[in-house]
Amino acid sequence: MKKVGLFIDTWYPMVDGVIKVVDNYARRLVRYCDVVVFCPATRGYSKEEDDKLPYKVVRCTSLPLINNDYDLPTPALDPVFEAQLVRSGIDFVHIHSPFTVGLAGVLYAKLHKLPVVATLHSQYKQDFEKPLGKVKPAVTVVMNTIMRVFNSCNECWAVNEEIKELYQKEYGLTAPCKVRLNATDHQPVSDLREAARTVNKTYSIPEDARVFLFVGRINFIKNIDFTVRSLARAKALGLKNFRMLFVGKGQDEEKLSELVAELGLTNEVVMCGLVSDKAMLENLYSRAKLFLFPSLYDANSLVQIEAACQSTPTLFLEGAKTAATVTPGVNGYVSPAGEENYARAIMDILADAEGYERVAKATFRDLYINWDDVIRDVYKDYCMFDHS
């Protein structure tokens, strides 16, 4: 194996789970081989920042999308990108999205008779049902296009068993598929008291306050409005002296702040903005009692693994694919649907101190996975493909 190409349809300075996955792949794969990340030139990107990375980045032109955090990559309209791809010398293709950049990777692999694998990161049908929901034939056309890309790969890697089943039974995946779990590069906090002091001071949190946390895009597709409404119900049920920290940026920040004010939670909710310092993120996870993640959108979020690294259990919502790795009541929590149920689940967890400690320990034991171990196995998988 000489050189691996990782293809993704968005990149820094945008931050999301898939970008972090590819970055962690690239940083560790350079120990075994040369790596090139093929991605779009997104809004606000800096070539100087790209050059600081320990792997090569090749960007294509892109167009901004209205009312969306993401840009539309246009590799087919970028002859410079096409020339760099041809000259790259990659001999293995790994796509992390099925759109224009991912498709460019598949086409290049087929043209040059290279092996190509794809990671199934997302529930794409949900992405398109929101804007196209009333036009079901359009959703079908988009999904058929996406699945043609994945089915043309030598192998697909699902981020958990539930996602594998979804793609095979509902989306029509026919390519060989196996599970390859996500991981984290976070490390457990060594001094919990100092970490708590740092967070309390930074965000003006009382020392005895119970802290709940969300980290990710501030977008209602993540069900964060559900979180706020559930906390309002929990407060009405008697939950006192708590803080809910939202860490991240996104298109619904203003709407979230308005909802917080409307529900009378201004004193309890803290909008932390984007936190890029890893040590501070580790402090935040360790300070939190619960990671509140009622998202039905995510496939297998890195943030729940980051929380597990600090022995912080996650409270999911029933039906969440991203909860597939969790055993409810053993190494995490799953609430029945509905804001009232979610609120009562929070209250019940807090009321059972002994049970919580048991779950917290198991969260770290069972769900914390390090990228170093994962990528070692990934490279072995790459080498199993005959690409002579």
C-alpha positions, 0 to 999 in steps of 0.5 A: 500500500503506497497512497490512500485517497480519502474523499469527503464532500465537506471539510474544515473550517466546517466541523461535523462528525464525518469531518472529524472521522476523516481527519482522525483516519488521515492523521493515523494512516500517515503512520502506515502510508501516504494519505491525500484528503480530497474535499471542497474549498468551503467558505472561510478555508485557509490554505495555510491551515491545510498546509499545517496538517500532517497529510496532503489536502486537495480541494475543489471549487464549491458553491454556497448553498442558501440557508444551509451550513454546507457548500456544494462541491463542484469537482467536475467543473474544476480542471485543476482538481481533476489534474491533481487527482490524476497526478496524486498516484493514489492506489486505494480509494475510501469515500466518506460521502456519496455526492460529488467528491465521493463520486469523483473518487469512485469514478477514479477508482473504476477508471484505474481499476483500484479498490474502493470502500465507502463508510456509511455515516448518515441516514441520507433518506432523512436528509432529503425527506425534509426538503423533498418530503411532499415529493416522494418520487424525488426522494426515491430518485435521490436515494437511487442515485446515492445507492448506485454509488455505494453499490458500486464499491468493493465494500461498505462499512457501517458505523453500527449494526442498526445502520448496516441493517437500515442500508440493507433492508430499507435503502437497497444496499447490495455491496458487501457490508461490515461494521466498523465502529467510530472512535475518539482521540480524547483521553480521560481527564486526569484531575476531575476537580480541576476540570470542574473548576475550569468549566465552572469559572469559564461558564459561571456555573455554581459548584453544586449545579448539575450539568447537562451537555450537548456538543455538535451542530446547533441544528434542530435536525439534532432534536435539540429543541426537544431537549430544551422543551424536555428540560422545561418539563423537568423543571416544572416537575421539580428539577432545580439547580442545573445548567444545560450547556450547548457547545457548537455553532449552526444555523438554528442558534437564534431559534434555540435562544428564542426557545430558551427565553420563551420557556423561561430557561435563560438562567439554566441554558448556556450557549457556549459557542464552538469549542475547538480546544480538545482539553476544554472539551474533555473538561466539559464532558467530565463536568457533565452528569449526563450527555443529552442526545435525543437525536433521531438523525445521527448514525453513530455520533463521535460525541457519545464516544467522547462523553464515554471517555469521561465516564459520562453516560448518554441519554438517548431517545427510543428508536435512535440508530446512534444508540445501537452500541448501548445496552439501556440501563447498563452503559447508557440510557434510552428514554421512551418517546415524548418530552414528558418521558425524557424529562422523567428519565432525567429525574429518575437517573438523578434520583438513583445515585448508586445506579448512575455510578454503575452505569457511568463506570460501564460507559467508559468500560464498554463504549470508549474506543481509541482511534489508534486501535481502529485505524490499525485494523482499518489499514489491515483491511485495506491491505486485504484488497487485491489491487495489483 
